[in-house]
Amino acid sequence: MTDTEPYDPTEAVRALAGELTSMVEVARALAAAGRTVDLAGLDARIGLLCAKSLDLPPDEGRRMRPRLIALSGSMQALSRALADRAAPSG
């Protein structure tokens, strides 16, 4: 989106969901590799996505569902990777 294009709330939600899914996937890969992961601010970005999603008209919001489900799956995979890393081996 450029400065001359009108703001499209649906596209903004789509872009933010994609950005967060990518970010979480990178964090999961880093955690799985034993690297340090900084998740500072992720909760605020997820909250922003939720708020923006709720602001969409119902039909548009329903169309975002697959993207939000994908993000949820990525978050679950990250959670498992962090738990596996924290679990004592042996």
Order of alpha helices (4+ residues) and beta strands (2+ residues): alpha-alpha-alpha-alpha
